[in-house]
Amino acid sequence: MSKDEHDHRHCLELFEKLSEYLDNELDEVACKDIEKHIKECVPCFVCLQTLKRTVDLCKQAENRMVPEDFSKKLKEVLQNMPKTPPAG
Ligand SMILES: [Zn+2]
């Protein structure tokens, strides 16, 4: 196994899908693609966990508990996020 085998372009593609993944808006194939990737890619796994927690916190507390550094990154992510009406 080569250390450089990991293709970070795939990480970027995946990153764009994470918000949809968290909202269960992806089809099964896309979900499995992400799940397979995060098993092999620790940075993406950590990112997904962090994003998931942050999204949960945002829903509960509307940014009050989000660390500043991360909220900056999250804003960049959210800007690329398709606008979806809140479910329910
Ligand atoms: Zn990755």
PDB file of the backbone (N, CA, C, O) and the ligand in Angstrom, with CONECT records:
HET     ZN  A 101       1
ATOM      1  N   MET A   1       0.835  -1.216   0.000  1.00  0.00           N
ATOM      2  CA  MET A   1       0.000   0.000   0.000  1.00  0.00           C
ATOM      3  C   MET A   1       0.867   1.263   0.000  1.00  0.00           C
ATOM      4  O   MET A   1       1.794   1.388   0.801  1.00  0.00           O
ATOM      5  N   SER A   2       0.572   2.151  -0.862  1.00  0.00           N
ATOM      6  CA  SER A   2       1.321   3.398  -0.919  1.00  0.00           C
ATOM      7  C   SER A   2       0.700   4.422   0.024  1.00  0.00           C
ATOM      8  O   SER A   2      -0.522   4.513   0.147  1.00  0.00           O
ATOM      9  N   LYS A   3       1.551   5.178   0.678  1.00  0.00           N
ATOM     10  CA  LYS A   3       1.044   6.199   1.597  1.00  0.00           C
ATOM     11  C   LYS A   3       0.318   7.313   0.850  1.00  0.00           C
ATOM     12  O   LYS A   3      -0.580   7.965   1.381  1.00  0.00           O
ATOM     13  N   ASP A   4       0.732   7.505  -0.381  1.00  0.00           N
ATOM     14  CA  ASP A   4       0.170   8.623  -1.145  1.00  0.00           C
ATOM     15  C   ASP A   4      -1.019   8.207  -1.994  1.00  0.00           C
ATOM     16  O   ASP A   4      -1.472   8.943  -2.871  1.00  0.00           O
ATOM     17  N   GLU A   5      -1.503   7.031  -1.716  1.00  0.00           N
ATOM     18  CA  GLU A   5      -2.583   6.531  -2.552  1.00  0.00           C
ATOM     19  C   GLU A   5      -3.889   7.299  -2.332  1.00  0.00           C
ATOM     20  O   GLU A   5      -4.749   7.362  -3.210  1.00  0.00           O
ATOM     21  N   HIS A   6      -4.009   7.872  -1.152  1.00  0.00           N
ATOM     22  CA  HIS A   6      -5.243   8.587  -0.841  1.00  0.00           C
ATOM     23  C   HIS A   6      -5.411   9.798  -1.752  1.00  0.00           C
ATOM     24  O   HIS A   6      -4.535  10.658  -1.843  1.00  0.00           O
ATOM     25  N   ASP A   7      -6.538   9.841  -2.411  1.00  0.00           N
ATOM     26  CA  ASP A   7      -6.794  10.917  -3.363  1.00  0.00           C
ATOM     27  C   ASP A   7      -7.614  12.008  -2.688  1.00  0.00           C
ATOM     28  O   ASP A   7      -8.802  11.832  -2.418  1.00  0.00           O
ATOM     29  N   HIS A   8      -6.968  13.130  -2.423  1.00  0.00           N
ATOM     30  CA  HIS A   8      -7.673  14.171  -1.683  1.00  0.00           C
ATOM     31  C   HIS A   8      -8.706  14.890  -2.525  1.00  0.00           C
ATOM     32  O   HIS A   8      -9.560  15.599  -1.993  1.00  0.00           O
ATOM     33  N   ARG A   9      -8.637  14.715  -3.826  1.00  0.00           N
ATOM     34  CA  ARG A   9      -9.726  15.279  -4.637  1.00  0.00           C
ATOM     35  C   ARG A   9     -11.047  14.615  -4.269  1.00  0.00           C
ATOM     36  O   ARG A   9     -12.114  15.228  -4.286  1.00  0.00           O
ATOM     37  N   HIS A  10     -10.926  13.346  -3.938  1.00  0.00           N
ATOM     38  CA  HIS A  10     -12.128  12.633  -3.527  1.00  0.00           C
ATOM     39  C   HIS A  10     -12.668  13.210  -2.221  1.00  0.00           C
ATOM     40  O   HIS A  10     -13.879  13.291  -2.019  1.00  0.00           O
ATOM     41  N   CYS A  11     -11.752  13.611  -1.336  1.00  0.00           N
ATOM     42  CA  CYS A  11     -12.165  14.244  -0.083  1.00  0.00           C
ATOM     43  C   CYS A  11     -12.978  15.511  -0.367  1.00  0.00           C
ATOM     44  O   CYS A  11     -14.003  15.757   0.268  1.00  0.00           O
ATOM     45  N   LEU A  12     -12.515  16.290  -1.307  1.00  0.00           N
ATOM     46  CA  LEU A  12     -13.202  17.545  -1.620  1.00  0.00           C
ATOM     47  C   LEU A  12     -14.588  17.275  -2.199  1.00  0.00           C
ATOM     48  O   LEU A  12     -15.564  17.936  -1.843  1.00  0.00           O
ATOM     49  N   GLU A  13     -14.657  16.300  -3.092  1.00  0.00           N
ATOM     50  CA  GLU A  13     -15.966  15.940  -3.639  1.00  0.00           C
ATOM     51  C   GLU A  13     -16.896  15.492  -2.525  1.00  0.00           C
ATOM     52  O   GLU A  13     -18.068  15.863  -2.455  1.00  0.00           O
ATOM     53  N   LEU A  14     -16.309  14.672  -1.656  1.00  0.00           N
ATOM     54  CA  LEU A  14     -17.095  14.131  -0.563  1.00  0.00           C
ATOM     55  C   LEU A  14     -17.545  15.240   0.389  1.00  0.00           C
ATOM     56  O   LEU A  14     -18.670  15.235   0.887  1.00  0.00           O
ATOM     57  N   PHE A  15     -16.651  16.175   0.624  1.00  0.00           N
ATOM     58  CA  PHE A  15     -16.952  17.262   1.539  1.00  0.00           C
ATOM     59  C   PHE A  15     -18.188  18.031   1.080  1.00  0.00           C
ATOM     60  O   PHE A  15     -18.998  18.463   1.900  1.00  0.00           O
ATOM     61  N   GLU A  16     -18.324  18.197  -0.216  1.00  0.00           N
ATOM     62  CA  GLU A  16     -19.472  18.931  -0.739  1.00  0.00           C
ATOM     63  C   GLU A  16     -20.776  18.175  -0.521  1.00  0.00           C
ATOM     64  O   GLU A  16     -21.862  18.754  -0.503  1.00  0.00           O
ATOM     65  N   LYS A  17     -20.632  16.867  -0.355  1.00  0.00           N
ATOM     66  CA  LYS A  17     -21.830  16.049  -0.190  1.00  0.00           C
ATOM     67  C   LYS A  17     -22.201  15.826   1.273  1.00  0.00           C
ATOM     68  O   LYS A  17     -23.287  15.338   1.589  1.00  0.00           O
ATOM     69  N   LEU A  18     -21.268  16.198   2.165  1.00  0.00           N
ATOM     70  CA  LEU A  18     -21.485  15.843   3.572  1.00  0.00           C
ATOM     71  C   LEU A  18     -22.766  16.436   4.133  1.00  0.00           C
ATOM     72  O   LEU A  18     -23.482  15.773   4.883  1.00  0.00           O
ATOM     73  N   SER A  19     -23.057  17.671   3.777  1.00  0.00           N
ATOM     74  CA  SER A  19     -24.257  18.297   4.327  1.00  0.00           C
ATOM     75  C   SER A  19     -25.513  17.566   3.845  1.00  0.00           C
ATOM     76  O   SER A  19     -26.474  17.386   4.594  1.00  0.00           O
ATOM     77  N   GLU A  20     -25.480  17.154   2.588  1.00  0.00           N
ATOM     78  CA  GLU A  20     -26.611  16.385   2.061  1.00  0.00           C
ATOM     79  C   GLU A  20     -26.687  15.019   2.726  1.00  0.00           C
ATOM     80  O   GLU A  20     -27.765  14.501   3.015  1.00  0.00           O
ATOM     81  N   TYR A  21     -25.502  14.451   2.961  1.00  0.00           N
ATOM     82  CA  TYR A  21     -25.447  13.158   3.635  1.00  0.00           C
ATOM     83  C   TYR A  21     -26.070  13.253   5.026  1.00  0.00           C
ATOM     84  O   TYR A  21     -26.844  12.388   5.436  1.00  0.00           O
ATOM     85  N   LEU A  22     -25.716  14.319   5.739  1.00  0.00           N
ATOM     86  CA  LEU A  22     -26.237  14.492   7.100  1.00  0.00           C
ATOM     87  C   LEU A  22     -27.748  14.740   7.083  1.00  0.00           C
ATOM     88  O   LEU A  22     -28.444  14.410   8.044  1.00  0.00           O
ATOM     89  N   ASP A  23     -28.241  15.305   6.021  1.00  0.00           N
ATOM     90  CA  ASP A  23     -29.681  15.551   5.907  1.00  0.00           C
ATOM     91  C   ASP A  23     -30.418  14.387   5.251  1.00  0.00           C
ATOM     92  O   ASP A  23     -31.608  14.472   4.951  1.00  0.00           O
ATOM     93  N   ASN A  24     -29.678  13.296   5.037  1.00  0.00           N
ATOM     94  CA  ASN A  24     -30.273  12.110   4.401  1.00  0.00           C
ATOM     95  C   ASN A  24     -30.865  12.415   3.026  1.00  0.00           C
ATOM     96  O   ASN A  24     -31.903  11.876   2.642  1.00  0.00           O
ATOM     97  N   GLU A  25     -30.181  13.288   2.301  1.00  0.00           N
ATOM     98  CA  GLU A  25     -30.683  13.662   0.984  1.00  0.00           C
ATOM     99  C   GLU A  25     -29.981  12.907  -0.140  1.00  0.00           C
ATOM    100  O   GLU A  25     -30.344  13.039  -1.309  1.00  0.00           O
ATOM    101  N   LEU A  26     -28.966  12.111   0.224  1.00  0.00           N
ATOM    102  CA  LEU A  26     -28.240  11.368  -0.797  1.00  0.00           C
ATOM    103  C   LEU A  26     -28.870   9.997  -1.025  1.00  0.00           C
ATOM    104  O   LEU A  26     -29.507   9.428  -0.138  1.00  0.00           O
ATOM    105  N   ASP A  27     -28.677   9.489  -2.226  1.00  0.00           N
ATOM    106  CA  ASP A  27     -29.163   8.135  -2.489  1.00  0.00           C
ATOM    107  C   ASP A  27     -28.229   7.108  -1.852  1.00  0.00           C
ATOM    108  O   ASP A  27     -27.155   7.449  -1.356  1.00  0.00           O
ATOM    109  N   GLU A  28     -28.647   5.871  -1.874  1.00  0.00           N
ATOM    110  CA  GLU A  28     -27.930   4.829  -1.151  1.00  0.00           C
ATOM    111  C   GLU A  28     -26.499   4.664  -1.646  1.00  0.00           C
ATOM    112  O   GLU A  28     -25.577   4.453  -0.857  1.00  0.00           O
ATOM    113  N   VAL A  29     -26.327   4.761  -2.944  1.00  0.00           N
ATOM    114  CA  VAL A  29     -24.993   4.590  -3.519  1.00  0.00           C
ATOM    115  C   VAL A  29     -24.050   5.691  -3.037  1.00  0.00           C
ATOM    116  O   VAL A  29     -22.904   5.423  -2.677  1.00  0.00           O
ATOM    117  N   ALA A  30     -24.535   6.910  -3.032  1.00  0.00           N
ATOM    118  CA  ALA A  30     -23.705   8.027  -2.590  1.00  0.00           C
ATOM    119  C   ALA A  30     -23.385   7.917  -1.110  1.00  0.00           C
ATOM    120  O   ALA A  30     -22.271   8.225  -0.685  1.00  0.00           O
ATOM    121  N   CYS A  31     -24.358   7.478  -0.325  1.00  0.00           N
ATOM    122  CA  CYS A  31     -24.134   7.283   1.115  1.00  0.00           C
ATOM    123  C   CYS A  31     -23.051   6.241   1.349  1.00  0.00           C
ATOM    124  O   CYS A  31     -22.159   6.434   2.175  1.00  0.00           O
ATOM    125  N   LYS A  32     -23.134   5.142   0.621  1.00  0.00           N
ATOM    126  CA  LYS A  32     -22.152   4.081   0.807  1.00  0.00           C
ATOM    127  C   LYS A  32     -20.769   4.536   0.374  1.00  0.00           C
ATOM    128  O   LYS A  32     -19.760   4.132   0.953  1.00  0.00           O
ATOM    129  N   ASP A  33     -20.732   5.370  -0.637  1.00  0.00           N
ATOM    130  CA  ASP A  33     -19.467   5.910  -1.102  1.00  0.00           C
ATOM    131  C   ASP A  33     -18.806   6.729   0.009  1.00  0.00           C
ATOM    132  O   ASP A  33     -17.602   6.625   0.244  1.00  0.00           O
ATOM    133  N   ILE A  34     -19.608   7.536   0.678  1.00  0.00           N
ATOM    134  CA  ILE A  34     -19.099   8.353   1.780  1.00  0.00           C
ATOM    135  C   ILE A  34     -18.688   7.462   2.951  1.00  0.00           C
ATOM    136  O   ILE A  34     -17.617   7.645   3.529  1.00  0.00           O
ATOM    137  N   GLU A  35     -19.533   6.508   3.295  1.00  0.00           N
ATOM    138  CA  GLU A  35     -19.224   5.645   4.436  1.00  0.00           C
ATOM    139  C   GLU A  35     -17.964   4.827   4.195  1.00  0.00           C
ATOM    140  O   GLU A  35     -17.168   4.606   5.108  1.00  0.00           O
ATOM    141  N   LYS A  36     -17.795   4.385   2.964  1.00  0.00           N
ATOM    142  CA  LYS A  36     -16.588   3.640   2.631  1.00  0.00           C
ATOM    143  C   LYS A  36     -15.356   4.535   2.755  1.00  0.00           C
ATOM    144  O   LYS A  36     -14.318   4.124   3.274  1.00  0.00           O
ATOM    145  N   HIS A  37     -15.496   5.751   2.274  1.00  0.00           N
ATOM    146  CA  HIS A  37     -14.363   6.670   2.308  1.00  0.00           C
ATOM    147  C   HIS A  37     -13.967   7.013   3.740  1.00  0.00           C
ATOM    148  O   HIS A  37     -12.780   6.989   4.067  1.00  0.00           O
ATOM    149  N   ILE A  38     -14.922   7.329   4.592  1.00  0.00           N
ATOM    150  CA  ILE A  38     -14.571   7.768   5.948  1.00  0.00           C
ATOM    151  C   ILE A  38     -14.002   6.638   6.778  1.00  0.00           C
ATOM    152  O   ILE A  38     -13.352   6.887   7.794  1.00  0.00           O
ATOM    153  N   LYS A  39     -14.232   5.393   6.368  1.00  0.00           N
ATOM    154  CA  LYS A  39     -13.593   4.286   7.076  1.00  0.00           C
ATOM    155  C   LYS A  39     -12.102   4.248   6.783  1.00  0.00           C
ATOM    156  O   LYS A  39     -11.309   3.766   7.591  1.00  0.00           O
ATOM    157  N   GLU A  40     -11.733   4.761   5.617  1.00  0.00           N
ATOM    158  CA  GLU A  40     -10.342   4.701   5.201  1.00  0.00           C
ATOM    159  C   GLU A  40      -9.624   6.029   5.387  1.00  0.00           C
ATOM    160  O   GLU A  40      -8.398   6.091   5.303  1.00  0.00           O
ATOM    161  N   CYS A  41     -10.364   7.067   5.634  1.00  0.00           N
ATOM    162  CA  CYS A  41      -9.784   8.412   5.664  1.00  0.00           C
ATOM    163  C   CYS A  41     -10.123   9.082   6.990  1.00  0.00           C
ATOM    164  O   CYS A  41     -11.240   9.561   7.187  1.00  0.00           O
ATOM    165  N   VAL A  42      -9.149   9.110   7.894  1.00  0.00           N
ATOM    166  CA  VAL A  42      -9.392   9.659   9.225  1.00  0.00           C
ATOM    167  C   VAL A  42      -9.779  11.144   9.185  1.00  0.00           C
ATOM    168  O   VAL A  42     -10.732  11.530   9.863  1.00  0.00           O
ATOM    169  N   PRO A  43      -9.081  11.985   8.424  1.00  0.00           N
ATOM    170  CA  PRO A  43      -9.490  13.399   8.395  1.00  0.00           C
ATOM    171  C   PRO A  43     -10.954  13.584   7.988  1.00  0.00           C
ATOM    172  O   PRO A  43     -11.661  14.408   8.569  1.00  0.00           O
ATOM    173  N   CYS A  44     -11.402  12.826   7.000  1.00  0.00           N
ATOM    174  CA  CYS A  44     -12.790  12.952   6.575  1.00  0.00           C
ATOM    175  C   CYS A  44     -13.739  12.422   7.646  1.00  0.00           C
ATOM    176  O   CYS A  44     -14.823  12.969   7.850  1.00  0.00           O
ATOM    177  N   PHE A  45     -13.328  11.361   8.327  1.00  0.00           N
ATOM    178  CA  PHE A  45     -14.149  10.807   9.396  1.00  0.00           C
ATOM    179  C   PHE A  45     -14.318  11.830  10.514  1.00  0.00           C
ATOM    180  O   PHE A  45     -15.429  12.065  10.989  1.00  0.00           O
ATOM    181  N   VAL A  46     -13.210  12.432  10.929  1.00  0.00           N
ATOM    182  CA  VAL A  46     -13.257  13.445  11.988  1.00  0.00           C
ATOM    183  C   VAL A  46     -14.102  14.632  11.542  1.00  0.00           C
ATOM    184  O   VAL A  46     -14.891  15.183  12.310  1.00  0.00           O
ATOM    185  N   CYS A  47     -13.914  15.007  10.282  1.00  0.00           N
ATOM    186  CA  CYS A  47     -14.660  16.140   9.743  1.00  0.00           C
ATOM    187  C   CYS A  47     -16.156  15.860   9.775  1.00  0.00           C
ATOM    188  O   CYS A  47     -16.951  16.715  10.166  1.00  0.00           O
ATOM    189  N   LEU A  48     -16.525  14.673   9.367  1.00  0.00           N
ATOM    190  CA  LEU A  48     -17.942  14.311   9.347  1.00  0.00           C
ATOM    191  C   LEU A  48     -18.516  14.321  10.763  1.00  0.00           C
ATOM    192  O   LEU A  48     -19.604  14.846  10.997  1.00  0.00           O
ATOM    193  N   GLN A  49     -17.773  13.736  11.704  1.00  0.00           N
ATOM    194  CA  GLN A  49     -18.247  13.711  13.084  1.00  0.00           C
ATOM    195  C   GLN A  49     -18.406  15.127  13.628  1.00  0.00           C
ATOM    196  O   GLN A  49     -19.399  15.450  14.280  1.00  0.00           O
ATOM    197  N   THR A  50     -17.415  15.957  13.349  1.00  0.00           N
ATOM    198  CA  THR A  50     -17.459  17.333  13.840  1.00  0.00           C
ATOM    199  C   THR A  50     -18.613  18.096  13.205  1.00  0.00           C
ATOM    200  O   THR A  50     -19.353  18.819  13.873  1.00  0.00           O
ATOM    201  N   LEU A  51     -18.742  17.913  11.898  1.00  0.00           N
ATOM    202  CA  LEU A  51     -19.819  18.598  11.191  1.00  0.00           C
ATOM    203  C   LEU A  51     -21.173  18.144  11.705  1.00  0.00           C
ATOM    204  O   LEU A  51     -22.085  18.950  11.891  1.00  0.00           O
ATOM    205  N   LYS A  52     -21.289  16.859  11.929  1.00  0.00           N
ATOM    206  CA  LYS A  52     -22.551  16.306  12.407  1.00  0.00           C
ATOM    207  C   LYS A  52     -22.923  16.894  13.769  1.00  0.00           C
ATOM    208  O   LYS A  52     -24.061  17.298  14.007  1.00  0.00           O
ATOM    209  N   ARG A  53     -21.927  16.927  14.650  1.00  0.00           N
ATOM    210  CA  ARG A  53     -22.179  17.482  15.986  1.00  0.00           C
ATOM    211  C   ARG A  53     -22.527  18.951  15.898  1.00  0.00           C
ATOM    212  O   ARG A  53     -23.413  19.441  16.599  1.00  0.00           O
ATOM    213  N   THR A  54     -21.816  19.648  15.024  1.00  0.00           N
ATOM    214  CA  THR A  54     -22.056  21.083  14.902  1.00  0.00           C
ATOM    215  C   THR A  54     -23.440  21.367  14.334  1.00  0.00           C
ATOM    216  O   THR A  54     -24.133  22.280  14.783  1.00  0.00           O
ATOM    217  N   VAL A  55     -23.830  20.580  13.351  1.00  0.00           N
ATOM    218  CA  VAL A  55     -25.162  20.752  12.780  1.00  0.00           C
ATOM    219  C   VAL A  55     -26.221  20.500  13.844  1.00  0.00           C
ATOM    220  O   VAL A  55     -27.213  21.222  13.940  1.00  0.00           O
ATOM    221  N   ASP A  56     -25.987  19.452  14.648  1.00  0.00           N
ATOM    222  CA  ASP A  56     -26.921  19.162  15.731  1.00  0.00           C
ATOM    223  C   ASP A  56     -26.990  20.327  16.720  1.00  0.00           C
ATOM    224  O   ASP A  56     -28.067  20.735  17.153  1.00  0.00           O
ATOM    225  N   LEU A  57     -25.812  20.849  17.065  1.00  0.00           N
ATOM    226  CA  LEU A  57     -25.769  21.967  18.004  1.00  0.00           C
ATOM    227  C   LEU A  57     -26.442  23.198  17.432  1.00  0.00           C
ATOM    228  O   LEU A  57     -27.143  23.920  18.141  1.00  0.00           O
ATOM    229  N   CYS A  58     -26.229  23.435  16.153  1.00  0.00           N
ATOM    230  CA  CYS A  58     -26.839  24.591  15.506  1.00  0.00           C
ATOM    231  C   CYS A  58     -28.360  24.487  15.556  1.00  0.00           C
ATOM    232  O   CYS A  58     -29.062  25.467  15.804  1.00  0.00           O
ATOM    233  N   LYS A  59     -28.839  23.295  15.317  1.00  0.00           N
ATOM    234  CA  LYS A  59     -30.283  23.089  15.340  1.00  0.00           C
ATOM    235  C   LYS A  59     -30.845  23.334  16.743  1.00  0.00           C
ATOM    236  O   LYS A  59     -31.950  23.847  16.918  1.00  0.00           O
ATOM    237  N   GLN A  60     -30.035  22.945  17.734  1.00  0.00           N
ATOM    238  CA  GLN A  60     -30.510  23.082  19.110  1.00  0.00           C
ATOM    239  C   GLN A  60     -30.292  24.484  19.667  1.00  0.00           C
ATOM    240  O   GLN A  60     -31.167  25.046  20.326  1.00  0.00           O
ATOM    241  N   ALA A  61     -29.138  25.029  19.399  1.00  0.00           N
ATOM    242  CA  ALA A  61     -28.741  26.234  20.119  1.00  0.00           C
ATOM    243  C   ALA A  61     -28.474  27.425  19.206  1.00  0.00           C
ATOM    244  O   ALA A  61     -28.103  28.497  19.685  1.00  0.00           O
ATOM    245  N   GLU A  62     -28.652  27.255  17.926  1.00  0.00           N
ATOM    246  CA  GLU A  62     -28.441  28.356  16.979  1.00  0.00           C
ATOM    247  C   GLU A  62     -27.112  29.064  17.192  1.00  0.00           C
ATOM    248  O   GLU A  62     -27.054  30.247  17.527  1.00  0.00           O
ATOM    249  N   ASN A  63     -26.043  28.294  16.986  1.00  0.00           N
ATOM    250  CA  ASN A  63     -24.672  28.831  16.964  1.00  0.00           C
ATOM    251  C   ASN A  63     -24.083  29.166  18.320  1.00  0.00           C
ATOM    252  O   ASN A  63     -22.884  29.433  18.403  1.00  0.00           O
ATOM    253  N   ARG A  64     -24.850  29.163  19.361  1.00  0.00           N
ATOM    254  CA  ARG A  64     -24.308  29.640  20.628  1.00  0.00           C
ATOM    255  C   ARG A  64     -23.129  28.808  21.117  1.00  0.00           C
ATOM    256  O   ARG A  64     -22.223  29.329  21.768  1.00  0.00           O
ATOM    257  N   MET A  65     -23.143  27.514  20.802  1.00  0.00           N
ATOM    258  CA  MET A  65     -22.117  26.639  21.349  1.00  0.00           C
ATOM    259  C   MET A  65     -21.031  26.272  20.347  1.00  0.00           C
ATOM    260  O   MET A  65     -20.189  25.424  20.639  1.00  0.00           O
ATOM    261  N   VAL A  66     -21.034  26.885  19.190  1.00  0.00           N
ATOM    262  CA  VAL A  66     -20.043  26.544  18.175  1.00  0.00           C
ATOM    263  C   VAL A  66     -18.759  27.335  18.396  1.00  0.00           C
ATOM    264  O   VAL A  66     -18.790  28.562  18.479  1.00  0.00           O
ATOM    265  N   PRO A  67     -17.628  26.634  18.492  1.00  0.00           N
ATOM    266  CA  PRO A  67     -16.340  27.332  18.603  1.00  0.00           C
ATOM    267  C   PRO A  67     -16.106  28.230  17.406  1.00  0.00           C
ATOM    268  O   PRO A  67     -16.514  27.907  16.291  1.00  0.00           O
ATOM    269  N   GLU A  68     -15.445  29.363  17.639  1.00  0.00           N
ATOM    270  CA  GLU A  68     -15.309  30.360  16.577  1.00  0.00           C
ATOM    271  C   GLU A  68     -14.575  29.825  15.359  1.00  0.00           C
ATOM    272  O   GLU A  68     -15.003  30.037  14.225  1.00  0.00           O
ATOM    273  N   ASP A  69     -13.459  29.126  15.597  1.00  0.00           N
ATOM    274  CA  ASP A  69     -12.691  28.601  14.478  1.00  0.00           C
ATOM    275  C   ASP A  69     -13.547  27.722  13.599  1.00  0.00           C
ATOM    276  O   ASP A  69     -13.508  27.809  12.371  1.00  0.00           O
ATOM    277  N   PHE A  70     -14.307  26.888  14.237  1.00  0.00           N
ATOM    278  CA  PHE A  70     -15.091  25.966  13.434  1.00  0.00           C
ATOM    279  C   PHE A  70     -16.251  26.668  12.752  1.00  0.00           C
ATOM    280  O   PHE A  70     -16.614  26.320  11.629  1.00  0.00           O
ATOM    281  N   SER A  71     -16.827  27.638  13.410  1.00  0.00           N
ATOM    282  CA  SER A  71     -17.964  28.320  12.801  1.00  0.00           C
ATOM    283  C   SER A  71     -17.562  29.022  11.511  1.00  0.00           C
ATOM    284  O   SER A  71     -18.363  29.151  10.586  1.00  0.00           O
ATOM    285  N   LYS A  72     -16.312  29.473  11.459  1.00  0.00           N
ATOM    286  CA  LYS A  72     -15.819  30.074  10.213  1.00  0.00           C
ATOM    287  C   LYS A  72     -15.810  29.042   9.097  1.00  0.00           C
ATOM    288  O   LYS A  72     -16.271  29.297   7.985  1.00  0.00           O
ATOM    289  N   LYS A  73     -15.270  27.866   9.423  1.00  0.00           N
ATOM    290  CA  LYS A  73     -15.232  26.803   8.420  1.00  0.00           C
ATOM    291  C   LYS A  73     -16.636  26.374   8.044  1.00  0.00           C
ATOM    292  O   LYS A  73     -16.939  26.127   6.877  1.00  0.00           O
ATOM    293  N   LEU A  74     -17.472  26.293   9.038  1.00  0.00           N
ATOM    294  CA  LEU A  74     -18.833  25.835   8.782  1.00  0.00           C
ATOM    295  C   LEU A  74     -19.561  26.809   7.867  1.00  0.00           C
ATOM    296  O   LEU A  74     -20.339  26.400   7.005  1.00  0.00           O
ATOM    297  N   LYS A  75     -19.308  28.086   8.054  1.00  0.00           N
ATOM    298  CA  LYS A  75     -19.950  29.081   7.193  1.00  0.00           C
ATOM    299  C   LYS A  75     -19.586  28.848   5.740  1.00  0.00           C
ATOM    300  O   LYS A  75     -20.424  28.973   4.847  1.00  0.00           O
ATOM    301  N   GLU A  76     -18.306  28.504   5.512  1.00  0.00           N
ATOM    302  CA  GLU A  76     -17.883  28.222   4.144  1.00  0.00           C
ATOM    303  C   GLU A  76     -18.633  27.012   3.598  1.00  0.00           C
ATOM    304  O   GLU A  76     -19.039  26.979   2.436  1.00  0.00           O
ATOM    305  N   VAL A  77     -18.804  26.031   4.460  1.00  0.00           N
ATOM    306  CA  VAL A  77     -19.528  24.833   4.040  1.00  0.00           C
ATOM    307  C   VAL A  77     -20.990  25.174   3.760  1.00  0.00           C
ATOM    308  O   VAL A  77     -21.570  24.742   2.764  1.00  0.00           O
ATOM    309  N   LEU A  78     -21.555  25.946   4.650  1.00  0.00           N
ATOM    310  CA  LEU A  78     -22.982  26.266   4.530  1.00  0.00           C
ATOM    311  C   LEU A  78     -23.265  27.104   3.296  1.00  0.00           C
ATOM    312  O   LEU A  78     -24.356  27.047   2.730  1.00  0.00           O
ATOM    313  N   GLN A  79     -22.274  27.880   2.886  1.00  0.00           N
ATOM    314  CA  GLN A  79     -22.474  28.702   1.691  1.00  0.00           C
ATOM    315  C   GLN A  79     -22.632  27.833   0.449  1.00  0.00           C
ATOM    316  O   GLN A  79     -23.268  28.226  -0.529  1.00  0.00           O
ATOM    317  N   ASN A  80     -22.038  26.646   0.511  1.00  0.00           N
ATOM    318  CA  ASN A  80     -22.148  25.737  -0.618  1.00  0.00           C
ATOM    319  C   ASN A  80     -23.320  24.776  -0.470  1.00  0.00           C
ATOM    320  O   ASN A  80     -23.559  23.920  -1.322  1.00  0.00           O
ATOM    321  N   MET A  81     -24.025  24.936   0.601  1.00  0.00           N
ATOM    322  CA  MET A  81     -25.104  24.028   0.921  1.00  0.00           C
ATOM    323  C   MET A  81     -26.374  24.448   0.176  1.00  0.00           C
ATOM    324  O   MET A  81     -26.727  25.627   0.174  1.00  0.00           O
ATOM    325  N   PRO A  82     -27.050  23.508  -0.445  1.00  0.00           N
ATOM    326  CA  PRO A  82     -28.322  23.876  -1.073  1.00  0.00           C
ATOM    327  C   PRO A  82     -29.332  24.259  -0.006  1.00  0.00           C
ATOM    328  O   PRO A  82     -29.394  23.638   1.055  1.00  0.00           O
ATOM    329  N   LYS A  83     -30.115  25.276  -0.291  1.00  0.00           N
ATOM    330  CA  LYS A  83     -31.115  25.681   0.688  1.00  0.00           C
ATOM    331  C   LYS A  83     -32.267  24.690   0.723  1.00  0.00           C
ATOM    332  O   LYS A  83     -32.914  24.420  -0.288  1.00  0.00           O
ATOM    333  N   THR A  84     -32.496  24.174   1.879  1.00  0.00           N
ATOM    334  CA  THR A  84     -33.599  23.210   2.014  1.00  0.00           C
ATOM    335  C   THR A  84     -34.525  23.683   3.117  1.00  0.00           C
ATOM    336  O   THR A  84     -34.068  24.147   4.162  1.00  0.00           O
ATOM    337  N   PRO A  85     -35.796  23.569   2.895  1.00  0.00           N
ATOM    338  CA  PRO A  85     -36.740  23.928   3.953  1.00  0.00           C
ATOM    339  C   PRO A  85     -36.631  22.946   5.109  1.00  0.00           C
ATOM    340  O   PRO A  85     -36.406  21.756   4.889  1.00  0.00           O
ATOM    341  N   PRO A  86     -36.787  23.421   6.325  1.00  0.00           N
ATOM    342  CA  PRO A  86     -36.709  22.502   7.472  1.00  0.00           C
ATOM    343  C   PRO A  86     -37.786  21.447   7.406  1.00  0.00           C
ATOM    344  O   PRO A  86     -38.953  21.739   7.144  1.00  0.00           O
ATOM    345  N   ALA A  87     -37.378  20.221   7.645  1.00  0.00           N
ATOM    346  CA  ALA A  87     -38.342  19.121   7.547  1.00  0.00           C
ATOM    347  C   ALA A  87     -39.229  19.110   8.779  1.00  0.00           C
ATOM    348  O   ALA A  87     -38.753  19.298   9.898  1.00  0.00           O
ATOM    349  N   GLY A  88     -40.467  18.900   8.579  1.00  0.00           N
ATOM    350  CA  GLY A  88     -41.411  18.815   9.686  1.00  0.00           C
ATOM    351  C   GLY A  88     -41.819  20.191  10.124  1.00  0.00           C
ATOM    352  O   GLY A  88     -42.616  20.333  11.052  1.00  0.00           O
TER     353      GLY A  88
HETATM  354 ZN    ZN A 101     -10.876  11.792   2.717  1.00  0.00          ZN2+
END
